[in-house]
Amino acid sequence: MTILSRTLSRTFLVTAVLLTAPLTTAGNASAGDAGCTSSVPYVSGEGGYDTYRIPAAITTPRGTVLAFAEGRHDGAGDTGDIDVVLRRSTDGGCSWGPLTLVAAGDGDTRGNPAPVVDPRTGTVVLVTSYNSGAVTEAEIMRGEATPQESRRVFVQRSLDDGRRFSSPRDITRQVKPANWRWYATGPGHAIALRKGPHAGRLVVPSNHSVAPGPGSSDTGQEPKYYGGHAIYSDDAGLTWRTGFVDDSYDGRGNANESTAAELPDGRVYFNSRDQLGTEAGNRLDAYSSDGGETLDLPYAVQPSLNDVPVVEASVLQLPGAGAPLLFSGPSVPTARQAMAVWRSVDGGATFTKALTLSQQRAAYSDLVPLDRHAVGILYETGVAGAYETIEFRRVGVADLV
């Protein structure tokens, strides 16, 4: 099939998806206040990229929605020539400006976008991860990559509402100990704290793997060495520190791709993918009462999210007294399918499914606040596979609470 035919076919497929996959809820008039319910900022095969993956979204102080993704040149795989790209929306996610290049891989891998707005300056801060396009995650975890080939961490800033970004600046030495191998920021939005003594702090939920200790057999197996951590900045992203480190490495709960929200009481709630841990359940969570510097208790399985498969997910705290904490992810335990939103009215202790967006294939997602009446969810979806498009769906807050 030619590139043009494949693109036209995918475009037709996306149109069919939008016409046949309404929200499974009684009403969503509030979601349509902006004049739309959904849009598709990324279609795999278009714009010079084979596949778009790893969505991340924020809303700027001007109301602009920034939808980040990885643009994968050579295929859907996690390694290779991968860029970080962006599309902007000034109408609440109904339409999108042109595709822009934020961080070029130039043959290497740049990704795991974790954007956040600094509340004191309005600066958009973007933290991303990097590795050589010639090495894989498994090779990095086995220690087969050189320091230059291995995972590194970069930060960029935008002072003009996401139109232009500074060049990536390497902050690896500030946030990655020498014995860590794999490293991933987010993916998905980071958070800016607004309460208590750490108000203004930027917190990026992250994960890592470590080299085995003395006397251990270095098999490089994924379940053995993953752990969650956070990095934070108290000066609008200029300097960074490592916060809490989940260092159990016992294979029971393997905190992997992570997301975070600030609760109304000022605690930070962390929710992570459990990457092949031996405990029953695919989601782990934990709390921090000091702005991400330490955890109150170690990560534990979140049993009310057992319907979620092993996948990245997103959390978002709605504003206002008594407002719920939201969680998004696929809702079939054994497959990446049926994107849904859950709500928690007890600060993440338990979750209840509030809404299923469709029954189609679905994978990574990111929740983003839009206005008093609606939130957005930027998520991977498709008919034959979950990575055909990245869709943006507006959801009325009334349909969730």
Secondary structure, DSSP 8 states (H G I E B T S, - for coil): --HHHHHHHHHHHHHHHHHH---BSS--TGGGTTS-SEEEEEETTSTT-SEEEEEEEEE-TTS-EEEEEEEESS-SSSSSSEEEEEEEESSTTSS----EEEE--TTSEEEEEEEEE-TTT--EEEEEEEE-TT--HHHHHTT-S-TTTS-EEEEEEESSTTS-----EE-HHHH--TTEEEEEE-SS--EE--SGGGTT-EEEEEEEEE---TT------HHHHEEEEEEEESSTTSS-EEEEE----SSS--EEEEEEEE-TTS-EEEEEEE-S-SSS-SEEEEEESSTTSS-SS--EE-GGGTTS-SS--EEEE-SSTT--EEEEEEEETTEEEEEEEEEESSTTS--EEEEE--SSEEEEEEEEE-SSSEEEEEEEEESSSTTSEEEEEEEEGGGT-
